Amino acid sequence: MRRVLVMLALGLCATTLLAETWANRHDTLARNGRWISGKVGLARGVMGAVAFMTTRRPLSRNRLDLGSYFGFQEVLYSEPLDLAEIAFDFELIHGAALTFLYGGDDGAFDAIRLSDASVAGLRITPEGGFAAREPIVAAALGPGRHRLRVVFERDRVAVALDDVPLPARPPVRASPQRFGFRSGAAHAFVDDIAIVTRDGRRVFESFHDWRDFALAWLAIGGLLTMAATAALLFARRRAHAPVLVTGVALLGAALVLYLVDYYRLSARYPPPEHIDYQGYATNIETEEEVVAGVQTRYGTAPRADVARLLFLGTSQTWGAGAARLEDVFSARIAAQLGTSYQVINVGISGSDSTRLLALYRERWLALAPRAVVVDLGNNDPSPSVLTANLRALVALDRAHDIRTLLVVEPNAPEAHVDHDASWNAMRAVARELGVPLVDLHAELARRADSGFLFWDLVHLTSYGQRLAAEILYPAIAELLRRQ
């Protein structure tokens, strides 16, 4: 009897480990169903948005990693709730920031921003700008896990960090309210979210797939039970040692598989060709689609009193990250210029100056623009090639009496990729050839704390697009005024 109990215990442990491994391998935000990504559904999609929802990497080790898939993730609860309180664990890797969004109403939020330097209160506009900002705590957060508890009272919002009360926040303006989390480039982890609504409903989110775990446990447990029963019956008149050894070996193998999967495999990014998009649209146009769209809309010459302005660049120029088509910075500038100008955006995602120069010669010169805005710097690894291509483009423009404006393509301040050589090449070409230049990277860096500017290290939010349009418009207006 003792041996049977030992076998049963070994089988239960192995079953639990194998079921846990199975559940972890299938644990995604899409299967979870409670949370939605702010990047999915953008009119101009960004890289990694769908993979963040449909792969296991963002829930590695059963916690939400907002720094995965290029970071700057925004995750909102799928339905508005009349919150009484919410508490959650979080951990910030060095340099990370986590923003808890609450009080969501028509896209605007109140927020508490947590970083390793301070805690601040925010009021965020629907586009992502900070309408108000005030410090809550100036002390730095130490390493490791912390817990934030937020209680929504009628006349205030009570906040406690690691059970230490913080200054209260103003009452929320919306109820039921949208709520969720947003990060920057570095890894910010969220786990063990406890939600209580005013009507007593309780929700606990551990980012663990308990449904798949239960099904796998029953299936694996049934198979192992049948196998163990057969082995014990076969060994009734023989020594039980081989059966017990088999049980111990199975448990050891299950433990090794679980540990390797939990700590190693779950943190890996799957190859792009292995990602199942599960019906989600990326909303990213290919070069062929951009070319076809431009030819369809602008294939015929405009009226004699209408001049054309061309925007040439890569995915940032195309408008990746804009929530609506009218948010793209070229579209905003078009609205400001009015009906006397036809603004044509020929940004190509993933392209570089060599390919864009070829397209310019082959297709875009035929559109007869009066001026061209060239936004480059991120996708060109060779400054010398970029320099040669910019010189050739400016020469083409001058031969066709087309005015040129160069724009230094911005990166998020958190970017650790060194584009200085490419940016300096653009500045040098502008000085050498007497071409006007707008250093959009430097201009946006000065406004980095005014709101959420980026969806990743390169692509602008709708708020970032607004700032880009405001910065570029005066230079473009001046360019178009020149005789």
N, C-alpha and C positions, 0 to 999 in steps of 0.2 A: 504493500500500500504506500509505503514511504517513497519507493521509487516512482510510482505512478504520480504522486504529488510533486515530486521533483521534476518529472517530465512535463507535468501540467504547468508548473511555474516557468520552466524554460520556454515552453511554447507560448505562454502569455507574454513574456518579455520580448521574445523574438517577433511575435505578431504585432505588438505595439510599436517596436522600432521600424518594422517594415511598413506598417500602415502610416507611420509618421513620415517616413521617407517618401512614400507615394503621394501623400497629401501635399508635402512641401514642393514636390516636383510640379504640381499642377496649381499651385497657389498664385493667382494673379489678381489684379484689381478688377479686371473684367469679370472673372468668376465670382469675386467677392460681391460685386453688385451694389455696394453701399456708397461708393465714392466715384466721382467723375473728375476728369482732368480738364483744367482750364485750357490746355493746349489743343486738345481734341475739339474739332469744330471751328477752329480759326478759319476765317475766309482764305487766308494765305498761310498754309500749313508750314510747320517747322519740323526739322529732323528729330526723330526719336519720340514724337508725340504718341503715335499708336503703339509702338513697342513698349512704352511705359505702362500702357494699360494691359497689354496682352502677353507679356513675358513675365517670368518669375523674378527677374533681377531686382525690381523695385521693392519686392517683399522678401528679399533674402534674409534668412534667420528670423522670419516672422516679425518683421518690423518694417515700417514704411520709410524708405530711403528717398528723400526728396532731392538728393544730389545725384541720383542715377540718371542716365540718359541725358547728359549735358546740363543737368541741374536746372535751377530756376523753375522747378515744378510748382504748379498750383493744383491742389486737390481739395475739392469741396464735397460736403455730404450731399447725397443725391436728392434730398428733400428738405424743405424748410421745416424747422422744428420750433416749438414754443419752449425754449430752454429754461430750465430752472438752474442747472449748473452743468459744468463740464470740467473734467480733469484728465490730464494726460502726462505720460512720461516723455521726455525728449533728451537727446544727446547731440551736442554740437561738436563736430570736428573743428580743429583750429581754423579760425577765420570764417566760420559758418554763421549764418543768421537764419532764424526761423521766425516767421510772422504768423501768429494765430489770428485769423480773420473771423469776425463775428458781426452780428447786427446787419447782415447783408440785406440790402433793399435796392432793387433796380440796378444792381451792379456795384453800388457803393458799399463800403465796409468801414466799420471801426476795426481797430487792430491793436495787438500787443506784439511788439517786435523784440525778440530775444536774441542777443548776441553775446560773444565772450567779453564784450566791453561794457554793455549797458542793457537796460530794458527801457523801451520807449512806447508811448501811446501814439497811435496814428489815426487819422481820418483819411480814407482813400477814395478817390473819385472813381467813377466807372471805367475810365481809361487807364487808371493805375497811378495817377499823380497823388502826391501827398497834400491834401487840402489843409491839414493841420498836423503838427508834430510837437510832442513835448516829452521831456525825460521823465521817467518814473523812478528808476534806480540807476545810479551811476556806477555802482560796484560791479566788478567783473564776475561772471559765472565761472566756477571752477570746473575742472574736467569731470567726466562721468555723467551719470544719469541725473536728471532733475525732474521735478513734477510741478506742473502749473495747475492751479485750481481756480476756476472762474465761476462766481455765483451771480446770477442775474436777478437782482432785487428790483423792486418797483422804482426806487428813486436813485439807484446807483448800481455799478457793477463792482463787486468785491473781488479782489485778486490776491492770491497767496502763492508764493514761490517757495517750494520746499517747506511748506507749512508756516512760512513767515509772511504775515500780512504786508501787502504793498499799498500805496495810496490808491484809493478807489477811483474808478473811471465813471464818466457820465452814464446815465441809463441808455439802453439801446433805443434806437429810433424805429425799429421794425420788430414785430413779433406776429407770427412765426418769423424766424430769421434764418438766412443762409450762413453757413460757417465752414471753416476749413483751414488749410495751412498753405503757406508759400515759403520757398527757400531761395537762396542765392546759388552761386556756383558750387560751393563746398557742400560736403555731405552733412545733412541734418536728419536725424532719425526721430520718428514719432512712434509710440507704442502704448498699449494698454489705455485706450481712451474710454473713459466712463462718462456716459451721458445720462442725465435725468431731465425729463420734461415736466412741465407744470402739472400735467395730468397724471403724473406718477409713472409714466413709461420709462423703463430703463434699458439702455443699450450699452453693451460692452464690446469694444472692438480690440481684438488682439492680433489681427491680421494673420490668423491661423485658419486654415480651411478645415473646420471641424466636420463639415458634411462629408467631404471626401475621406477624411480620416476615419469616420465611423463606418462608411461603406467598405473601405479597404480593410479595416480591422475585422469586420464580419467575414469578408470574403477570404482573406488570408488566414484568419483564425479557423474558419471552417476547413480549409484545405489542410492546414497543419494538424488539426484535430483528427481528421480522417487518416492522415499519414501516420501520426503517432499511435492511434488505435491499432492500425494494421501492424505497425512495427512491434507493439507490445504483445499482440496476439501471436505473432510469429515467434516472438522470443519468450513465450510463457515457459517453455521447457528448456530454454537455453539461458545462458548468462545474460543479464541485463546490461552489462557494461558497455557493449557496442552501441546499444540504443541510447544510453546516457551520453556517451561520447559524441554521438551524432547530434544530440540535442544541444550539448555545450558548443559544438562546432557551429551549429546553425545560429545560436545566439551570438557567438563571436563574430560571425560573418555579417549578421544583421546590424550589430553595433558598429562595425567598421564601415559598412555601407552608409549608415545614418550619419556618422561623424564626417565622412568624406563629402557626402552630399550637402550637409548642413553648413559646414565651415568652408568648403572649397567650391563645389560645383554650383551652389546657389548664387554665388557672387559673380559668376561668369556671365558675360554678355553673349547671347547666341549670335551666330553669323546672320547677317541680314536675310540671306536666302532661306533661313530656317524659321523666320518669324511668321506666325499665322496672324494675319490682320483681322480676322474674324468679322469681316464686313465693315470695319472702320475705313473711312476715306482719309488719305493723307493730305488731300487738298494742296498738292505740290505739282505744278505744271512742269512737263518736260520741255526741252528745247523745241522739239517738233510742235508741241501744242502752243508754245508762245509764238513761234514763227507763223503758224497757221492763223492764230487769232489776230496778229498784227496785220497780216496780208488781207484778211477778211474785212477788218474794220477800216484800214487805212490804205488799201490798195489803189484807190483812186485819189487824184489830186484834190486838195481842199479848195475852197473859194479863194479868189485872189486876195481878199482882205483878211485871210486867216493864215497865220504863221505857225510853223511846227517847231516844237521843242522836244528833243529826244533825250530820254534817260537811259544811259548805257551802263551796265554793271552786272553783278551776279545776283544771288538770292536776296541779299539785303535790298538791292535796288528793285527787284521784282516785288518786294513787299512782304517777305516771309515774316510772320508774327502779327500781322494786322488782323484784328477781330472782324473788321468789315472792309470791303473793297475800298470804300471811300476814306478809310483811315490811312491807306498807303501814302507815304509822304509825297510822292509824285502826284497823286490824285488831289491831295490837299492844296498843293501848289497850283494845279490846274484850276481848282475852284477859285483861288485868289486871282489868277491871271484873267479869268473871264473868257468870253466867247471869241475874243480876237486871237486866241492861241489854241492850238490843238496839241495836247501833251501826249506823247507816245512813250510808254514804258516797255523797253526791250530787254529788261533784266532776265538773265538766264541762270537758274540755280545750278551750282556746281561748276560753272564755267570759269575761265581765266582770260587774261588779256589777249593771249594768242588767238584763242577761238573767237573772242568777241571782236577783235580786229578783222578777222576773216569774214565774219557775218556782216560787219559794218561795210566792208568793201562789196560783198556779194549782194546784200539786200537793203541795208538801212540807208545808204547814200541815195538810193533811188527814191526814198521818201522825201527828199529835199528839205531837210530841217533847216531852220534859221540858226539854231544853236543846239549844242549837245552838252549834257551834264554827264561826266564820266566819274563813277563812284567805284574805286578799285583799291586793292591793297591786301586783302585777306587771302585770296586764292592763288597768288603768284609767289611761288617759293624762290624764284630767281629775280633779284632786283635788276640785274642787267637786262634780262629779257623784258621785264616790265618797262624799263627805261626805253628800250628800243621800240617797243610797241606803242608807247605813249607818243614818242617822237613821230612815228609813222602816222598815228591817228591825227595828231595836230597838223601835220603836213597835208594830209588829205582834206581836213577841214579848211585850211587856208586856201588850198587849190580850188575849193568849191565855195568859197566865201561863207563858211559856216563858223560861228563863234563857239569857243570851247571853254567850259568851266571844269576844272579838276576838283574832285572831292576825296579827301582822305577817309577811307572806309573805317568806321569806328568799331571798336571792340568794347565789351564790358570791362569795367575796371578790374574785375577779378580774373581776367584772362591772363594766363601765364605764357601764352604763345608770343614769341618775339616777332612782331611785324615791323619793328623800327626801320629795318633796312628797306623794306618796300615803301613804307611811308616817307622815308627820307628821299627815296628815288623820285616819288611823286613831287615832293617839294622842290627837289633839284631841277626837275624838268620844267616845273612852273616858272622858276626863276630864270632858267636858261632861255626859255622860249617866250617869256613875257606873257604867260597865260595866267588868268586869275585862278586862285585856289582857295577852297574853304576847308579848313582842318576840322572836319566834323568830329573826329575822334577827340581832339582836345576840347572842343566846345561841349560835347556831351559829358566828358569827364568832369567838367566844372559843374554840371547839373546832376551828377550821379545820385545825390541824396534828395532830389526833389520828387522822386517817385520810382516806380518799377519801370525801368527803361528797356530791359532786355528779357527775352524768353530763353536765351542761352548766351553763349559768349559773343555771338555775332548779330542775331536777329532781334529787331526792335519790337517792343509791344506797341499797342496803339498810342500809348502816351509817348513812348520814344519816337514814334513816327511823327507825332505832333511837334515835338521839339525839333526834330530834324527839318521839318518843313519851315518852322519859324526861323531857324538858323540859315537855311539855304535861300529862302525867298528874296531877301534883299540883294544878295549877290546875283541871283538869276534875273531879277528885275533890272538891275544895273547892266547886266550883260545884254539883255534884249533892247535896252535903250541906246546902246552904242551904235553909231553909224558905220 
